[in-house]
């Protein structure tokens, strides 16, 4: 399995990398939505995990850009964020997200 994780927090990226690698999953990291689109050009992830609140290109813009590409249109996208409002979840779903995980998460579960 191949995962792209997009988050502006180095701590979260490190935690995701350790968790995914420990589970035998290949991970690719990006610092924000713009960097995520650059990384995405060279890989074919099975799943994308993205934060919402990021500089340069936020998670909503990133999800929208991914969904506009033919190659990655159907890749599942999970939102990993501190936000939990129903309005933001609906906005992410409308942009094309397929799931929602609230930070902090427990890598053991």
C-alpha positions in Angstrom: 0.0 0.0 0.0 1.1 3.5 -0.8 -0.1 6.6 1.1 0.4 10.3 0.6 0.1 12.4 3.8 -0.2 16.2 3.6 0.1 18.2 6.8 2.0 21.4 7.7 2.8 20.0 11.1 6.2 18.3 11.1 5.2 16.4 14.3 2.0 15.0 12.6 4.0 14.1 9.5 6.6 12.3 11.6 3.9 10.5 13.6 2.1 9.4 10.4 5.4 8.3 8.8 6.3 6.2 11.9 2.7 4.7 12.1 2.4 3.9 8.4 6.0 2.5 8.1 5.4 0.4 11.2 2.3 -1.1 9.5 4.4 -1.9 6.4 2.9 0.9 4.4 5.0 3.1 2.0 4.4 6.8 2.9 5.1 10.0 1.0 4.9 13.3 2.9 4.1 16.8 1.9 4.1 20.1 3.8 1.0 21.7 2.4 -1.5 21.3 -0.4 0.7 22.9 -3.1 3.6 20.5 -2.1 1.1 17.7 -2.0 0.1 18.3 -5.6 3.8 18.3 -6.6 4.5 15.0 -4.8 1.3 13.5 -6.3 2.7 14.0 -9.8 5.3 11.3 -9.2 3.3 8.7 -7.3 0.1 6.6 -7.4 -1.2 6.5 -3.8 -3.9 4.0 -2.7 -5.0 6.6 -0.1 -4.4 10.3 0.6 -4.5 11.8 4.1 -4.7 15.6 4.3 -5.0 18.3 6.9 -7.4 21.2 6.3 -5.7 24.3 7.8 -2.4 24.7 5.8 -0.5 27.6 4.2 -0.3 28.2 0.4 -3.1 25.7 -0.4 -5.5 24.4 2.2 -7.0 21.0 2.4 -10.2 22.0 0.6 -8.3 23.4 -2.3 -6.0 20.4 -2.3 -8.9 17.9 -2.4 -10.6 19.9 -5.1 -7.4 19.9 -7.2 -7.0 16.1 -6.7 -10.6 15.4 -7.8 -10.1 17.4 -11.0 -7.3 15.1 -12.1 -8.3 12.1 -14.1 -5.5 9.9 -12.7 -6.4 10.5 -9.0 -10.1 11.2 -9.2 -11.1 8.0 -7.4 -8.3 7.8 -4.7 -9.9 7.8 -1.2 -9.1 11.0 0.7 -9.1 11.1 4.5 -9.1 14.4 6.2 -7.0 14.5 9.4 -7.7 17.7 11.3 -8.4 19.4 14.7 -11.6 20.6 13.2 -14.8 18.7 13.9 -17.7 20.9 13.0 -20.5 19.4 10.9 -20.2 22.4 8.4 -16.5 21.7 7.7 -17.1 17.9 7.4 -19.9 18.7 4.8 -17.6 21.1 3.0 -14.8 18.5 2.8 -17.3 15.8 1.7 -18.6 18.2 -1.0 -15.0 18.8 -2.2 -14.5 15.0 -2.5 -13.2 13.7 0.8 -14.3 10.2 1.7 -13.5 10.2 5.5 -12.7 12.3 8.5 -10.2 11.7 11.4 -10.0 14.2 14.3 -6.5 15.1 15.7 -5.0 14.1 17.9 -5.2 10.5 16.9 -3.9 7.4 18.7 -1.5 5.5 16.4 -2.0 2.4 18.6 -5.7 2.2 17.7 
